[in-house]
């Protein structure tokens, strides 16, 4: 289970790096303008990943603020401390967890496009 999260965590941290692809839903504002602090920012900055710099974590948090409820933000931030929980949610058969995972996956996609 921990291995699953460790594979998923890089998606969050690298969601905003690497690709220069931008689609029509992405605002043309510079990346530096998208910055926020909050639970995902704090968890991102506390992680030991080399990619977890202030700008990237702030951008991911800004996307979270636009795309997620505060409840979802706190839940995702908790995955940093409890990777097994992320795996449990992903493999769960409940409709609530399935809906959450769909929102999480959509958030990752928007963060990747916005923060790159």
Residue frames as qw, qx, qy, qz and C-alpha x, y, z in Angstrom:
[[0.000, 0.885, 0.466, 0.000, 0.00, 0.00, 0.00],
 [0.314, -0.777, 0.110, 0.534, 2.81, 2.39, 0.85],
 [0.418, -0.085, 0.604, 0.673, 4.33, 1.68, -2.58],
 [0.216, 0.682, 0.629, 0.304, 1.08, 2.74, -4.25],
 [0.130, -0.951, -0.197, 0.197, 1.10, 6.08, -2.48],
 [0.428, -0.570, 0.363, 0.600, 4.76, 6.62, -3.22],
 [0.362, 0.215, 0.668, 0.613, 3.87, 6.14, -6.88],
 [0.042, 0.817, 0.543, 0.191, 0.88, 8.49, -6.58],
 [0.349, -0.794, -0.101, 0.488, 2.67, 11.21, -4.61],
 [0.371, -0.217, 0.412, 0.803, 4.97, 12.07, -7.51],
 [0.149, 0.589, 0.646, 0.462, 1.84, 12.74, -9.57],
 [0.216, -0.912, -0.328, 0.120, 0.90, 15.44, -7.12],
 [0.428, -0.698, 0.166, 0.550, 4.38, 16.89, -6.84],
 [0.321, -0.151, 0.585, 0.730, 5.20, 16.66, -10.52],
 [0.319, 0.685, 0.655, -0.012, 1.72, 17.56, -11.66],
 [0.125, 0.963, 0.087, -0.223, 2.92, 21.08, -12.22],
 [0.193, -0.709, 0.543, 0.406, 6.24, 20.31, -13.78],
 [0.538, -0.055, 0.779, 0.318, 7.53, 18.84, -16.99],
 [0.390, 0.522, 0.674, 0.349, 4.96, 19.44, -19.66],
 [0.042, -0.239, 0.049, 0.969, 4.56, 22.72, -21.47],
 [0.093, -0.403, -0.776, -0.476, 1.20, 21.63, -22.91],
 [0.175, 0.234, 0.413, -0.863, -1.61, 24.02, -22.15],
 [0.088, 0.460, 0.824, 0.319, -5.24, 23.49, -23.09],
 [0.086, -0.566, -0.310, -0.759, -8.09, 25.94, -23.48],
 [0.579, -0.704, -0.401, -0.093, -9.21, 25.59, -19.83],
 [0.652, -0.311, -0.201, 0.661, -5.94, 26.95, -18.47],
 [0.009, -0.979, -0.114, 0.166, -5.74, 30.65, -17.70],
 [0.689, 0.565, -0.091, 0.445, -2.91, 32.39, -19.54],
 [0.316, -0.905, 0.223, -0.176, -1.63, 34.05, -16.36],
 [0.391, 0.548, -0.701, 0.234, 1.99, 33.25, -15.51],
 [0.737, -0.222, -0.626, 0.122, 2.58, 30.34, -13.16],
 [0.319, 0.075, -0.488, 0.809, 4.15, 32.66, -10.61],
 [0.355, -0.290, -0.001, -0.889, 0.75, 34.37, -10.16],
 [0.813, -0.291, -0.377, -0.335, -0.88, 31.11, -8.98],
 [0.360, 0.218, -0.726, 0.544, 0.16, 30.72, -5.36],
 [0.620, -0.569, -0.075, -0.536, -1.68, 29.86, -2.18],
 [0.072, 0.294, -0.860, 0.411, -1.05, 28.31, 1.20],
 [0.787, -0.201, 0.008, -0.583, -3.20, 25.72, 2.89],
 [0.824, -0.310, 0.454, -0.139, -3.24, 22.07, 3.89],
 [0.906, 0.360, 0.123, 0.185, -1.92, 20.68, 0.61],
 [0.308, 0.834, -0.307, 0.341, 0.80, 23.35, 0.45],
 [0.442, -0.683, 0.509, -0.282, 1.92, 22.48, 3.99],
 [0.913, -0.089, 0.398, -0.023, 1.92, 18.73, 3.34],
 [0.758, 0.613, -0.016, 0.222, 3.75, 19.23, 0.04],
 [0.125, 0.840, -0.401, 0.343, 6.43, 21.41, 1.64],
 [0.608, -0.544, 0.525, -0.241, 6.88, 18.94, 4.50],
 [0.977, 0.184, 0.104, 0.002, 7.44, 16.05, 2.09],
 [0.546, -0.558, 0.459, 0.424, 10.97, 14.91, 1.38],
 [0.703, 0.514, 0.403, 0.281, 10.56, 15.06, -2.40],
 [0.437, -0.191, 0.188, 0.859, 13.14, 17.22, -4.15],
 [0.072, 0.433, 0.532, 0.724, 10.43, 18.71, -6.39],
 [0.291, -0.760, -0.578, 0.054, 8.48, 20.08, -3.42],
 [0.325, 0.066, -0.097, 0.939, 9.59, 23.69, -3.73],
 [0.088, 0.427, 0.435, -0.788, 7.64, 26.71, -2.51],
 [0.330, 0.301, -0.306, -0.841, 6.41, 27.78, -5.95],
 [0.372, -0.024, -0.857, -0.355, 5.25, 24.33, -7.02],
 [0.176, -0.342, -0.852, 0.355, 3.50, 23.57, -3.73],
 [0.140, 0.415, 0.262, -0.860, 1.85, 27.00, -3.78],
 [0.371, 0.186, -0.516, -0.749, 0.62, 26.46, -7.31],
 [0.329, -0.172, -0.922, -0.109, -0.82, 23.04, -6.45],
 [0.059, -0.414, -0.679, 0.604, -2.59, 24.58, -3.44],
 [0.250, 0.332, -0.060, -0.908, -4.01, 27.40, -5.60],
 [0.420, 0.015, -0.735, -0.533, -5.45, 24.80, -7.98],
 [0.261, -0.278, -0.894, 0.235, -6.85, 22.86, -5.01],
 [0.079, 0.361, 0.411, -0.833, -8.52, 26.02, -3.72],
 [0.404, 0.263, -0.295, -0.825, -10.27, 26.45, -7.07],
 [0.533, 0.107, -0.736, -0.404, -11.08, 22.81, -7.78],
 [0.491, -0.171, -0.837, 0.170, -11.72, 21.10, -4.42],
 [0.527, -0.763, -0.200, -0.317, -13.78, 21.52, -1.30],
 [0.138, -0.714, 0.568, -0.385, -11.88, 22.17, 1.92],
 [0.860, -0.234, 0.393, -0.226, -12.86, 18.67, 3.04],
 [0.914, 0.380, 0.009, 0.144, -11.24, 17.15, -0.08],
 [0.294, 0.788, -0.402, 0.362, -8.15, 19.33, 0.40],
 [0.464, -0.595, 0.555, -0.350, -7.70, 18.10, 3.97],
 [0.953, 0.002, 0.284, -0.109, -8.25, 14.51, 2.92],
 [0.769, 0.571, -0.148, 0.246, -5.61, 14.75, 0.17],
 [0.019, 0.779, -0.488, 0.394, -3.17, 16.48, 2.52],
 [0.749, -0.416, 0.439, -0.271, -3.64, 13.56, 4.90],
 [0.954, 0.294, -0.033, 0.045, -2.38, 11.18, 2.21],
 [0.357, 0.730, -0.476, 0.336, 1.09, 12.65, 2.67],
 [0.314, -0.516, 0.655, -0.454, 1.14, 11.37, 6.26],
 [0.652, -0.014, 0.712, -0.262, -0.80, 8.15, 5.66],
 [0.248, 0.355, -0.672, -0.600, -0.08, 6.69, 2.22],
 [0.056, 0.147, 0.988, -0.006, -2.05, 3.56, 3.05],
 [0.304, 0.549, 0.503, -0.593, -5.20, 5.68, 3.28],
 [0.346, 0.533, -0.356, -0.685, -4.80, 6.79, -0.34],
 [0.179, 0.150, -0.932, -0.276, -4.55, 3.17, -1.43],
 [0.137, 0.319, 0.871, -0.348, -7.56, 2.19, 0.68],
 [0.368, 0.580, 0.195, -0.700, -9.64, 4.95, -0.91],
 [0.304, 0.444, -0.603, -0.588, -8.59, 3.98, -4.42],
 [0.229, 0.036, -0.957, -0.176, -9.48, 0.31, -4.03],
 [0.292, 0.213, 0.662, -0.657, -12.63, 0.94, -2.01],
 [0.045, 0.338, 0.838, 0.426, -15.96, -0.09, -3.49],
 [0.033, 0.670, 0.557, -0.489, -18.02, 2.72, -2.02],
 [0.358, 0.755, 0.395, 0.382, -19.64, 5.27, -4.30],
 [0.222, -0.971, 0.007, 0.090, -18.44, 8.11, -2.04],
 [0.561, -0.530, 0.451, 0.448, -14.80, 7.01, -2.33],
 [0.576, 0.343, 0.567, 0.478, -15.18, 6.47, -6.07],
 [0.154, 0.927, 0.275, 0.202, -16.55, 10.00, -6.46],
 [0.389, -0.862, 0.211, 0.247, -13.72, 11.40, -4.32],
 [0.647, -0.215, 0.531, 0.503, -11.11, 9.55, -6.37],
 [0.458, 0.637, 0.469, 0.405, -12.61, 10.96, -9.58],
 [0.064, -0.995, -0.056, -0.052, -12.33, 14.50, -8.13],
 [0.580, -0.638, 0.371, 0.345, -8.77, 13.76, -7.02],
 [0.650, 0.136, 0.549, 0.507, -7.79, 12.50, -10.48],
 [0.281, 0.843, 0.338, 0.311, -9.41, 15.57, -12.12],
 [0.316, -0.935, 0.097, 0.132, -7.54, 17.84, -9.68],
 [0.660, -0.350, 0.461, 0.479, -4.23, 16.21, -10.61],
 [0.542, 0.467, 0.502, 0.486, -4.94, 16.82, -14.31],
 [0.055, 0.960, 0.186, 0.203, -5.80, 20.49, -13.77],
 [0.498, -0.791, 0.238, 0.263, -2.75, 20.98, -11.52],
 [0.696, -0.050, 0.483, 0.529, -0.50, 19.44, -14.17],
 [0.399, 0.651, 0.417, 0.493, -1.84, 21.75, -16.88],
 [0.148, -0.970, -0.140, -0.133, -1.92, 24.87, -14.70],
 [0.518, -0.797, 0.255, 0.176, 1.41, 24.61, -12.92],
 [0.836, 0.097, 0.300, 0.449, 3.62, 23.43, -15.77]]
